[in-house]
Amino acid sequence: MQRTSFEDMNCSIARTLDIVGEWWSLLIVRDAFLGVTKFDDFQARLTISRNILTQRLNHLVDNEILQRVPYQDHPPRYEYRLTEKGRDLFHAVTAIREWGDRWLAPDGPPLKLRHNKCEHVATTVPVCSHCGARLDIEDVTSFPGPGAVEGDYDRTRLEGMSTKRRVPRSR
């Protein structure tokens, strides 16, 4: 069964899920954050079939989340390193991990983070980029951004707010 693509949906979350929403992809990214770089190490840690791992790694390389870097010529072998785009997933992966720690880890978190600067165990706390206040759902108001087009927020509380006219995307 072919998975539906979200690439034409005008939603950053949907488009991100097109790249990293498949569970093996996110687990590969998680392991890359833990320093895993070699195919055999990903395969051993994830116990994923080699053909699926190859597909997922190629997908992440094609979408510039990982970079394939040769480390051996005979036979050719490659490392998979996070790109800037891949490293930018750190906060998203950390938020998912911390949610799982809270709701799905009855014996406590299987992984903790230590802040290198102060050497204390740290959790991520979303804060306002302007005033530094902590952000929770009650503290923010959503509104259409510059990329919003007509119809993006139908049947939501944002329906009727000003957006651009829908322009068909070229394929």
Beta strands, then each sheet from edge to edge (+ up, - down):
strand 1: 66-72
strand 2: 77-82
strand 3: 113-114
strand 4: 121-122
sheet 1: 1+ 2-
sheet 2: 3+ 4-
end
